[in-house]
Amino acid sequence: MDDGKMTATFFDELRPRLGRLTDETIDIAREVLVEGKSQSDVARNHGLSRQRVSSMVKSVISAANEVPRDWQRVEVWLPPNLADKVRQMEANAKEEVAKMMWVDKIVGN
């Protein structure tokens, strides 16, 4: 992603982690990030503002950076007390990842 683009393979691998985003957001972001179209052209073609397209692209990039690639999504029904524990486990794991990313930035990795 050196030039601001994603490969089609990376984007396709990312797609399952974009569950909270609409298909329209994902498809429009793909046009910019994978196909290399300008945000202005994509906005014009879809009847959207360039700012809206920019927001959609940022949403996809944020989702890509939010969850490590090797994590898995798990959906199960649990009693409230266990669900709270699982949510806390997720928060703790994300906090650890964030700390590692922060340390990497400090040491220049």
N, C-alpha and C positions, 0 to 999 in steps of 0.2 A: 504494500500500500504506500510505497514511497511517494508516488505522484498524486496521492489523494484518491486512487482507484483501488477497487478490490477485484480479485479474480472472480470469475463466475463460480468456480469451485468453492472458494472461501465463502462467498455470499450464500450459496446453496447450503453449506454446512451451518451457517449462521441462522438460517431461516427458522429452524425449530425453536430457537431462543427468542424469536420476535413475536411470540404468541399474543402479547398484549397490544401489538400494533395492527392496524387494519391492513387488509390486502392492498388497498389503494396506496397507503403509505409505503409499504414494502416495495410494490411495483415501481412507484415513482422514484424512490431512493435507488433502486436497482438501475434505472435509466441513467442516473447521475454517476453512481459509484462504480458500476460495472461497465456500462456501455459508453461512458465518458461524455454523455451529452451535457450541455451547459444547463445550469439551473434556470436560466432565463428561457431557453428553448423549451425545456420540459414544462415550465410554468405556462408558457404561451400555448403549447399543444394540449394542455389539460384544463385550460381556463382558470388557472390559479395564479396567485401572486408569487413573485420570486421569493418573497419572505416566507410564504407558506411552504414552498418546496424546500427552502433552506431548513426550515423547522423539521420537515419530514426526514431529510437526510441526517440532521443532527440526532434525531430520535433513534435512527438505525445505528448510527455510530456509537451513541451512548449505550444502546443495548448490547452492541458488540463488545464494548469495554466493561460492561457491568458484570458479566458472568464469564469465568474462565471457560475456554473451549472444551476442556475435558470433563466439566461438570455435567450431571444428568438431571433432567427434570423428573420429579417423582410426584405423582398425584395419588393420594390415598385418603380414605375416610378414617378419621381418628376421633377419640373422645377429646373434648376441649382441653383437658390438662396435657394430653400428649401432643396435641396440635400446637399448643403454646411452646412446649419443649422443642419441637421440630423447628418452629419459626425462630426460636432463640439460637438453635444450632446453625441455622442459615445465616442469621445476623452475625454470629461469632465468626463463621467461616469467611463471610464477605469482609469483615473487619480485618482478619488476618491477611487476606489477599490485598486489601487496600494498603496495609502496613508494608507488605513486601514490595508493592509497586512504588510506594513512597521512598523506601530505602533504595530501590533500583535507580530512581531519579536522582537521589542525593549522591550516590556513588558513581553515577554516569553509565550504568549498564543499559 
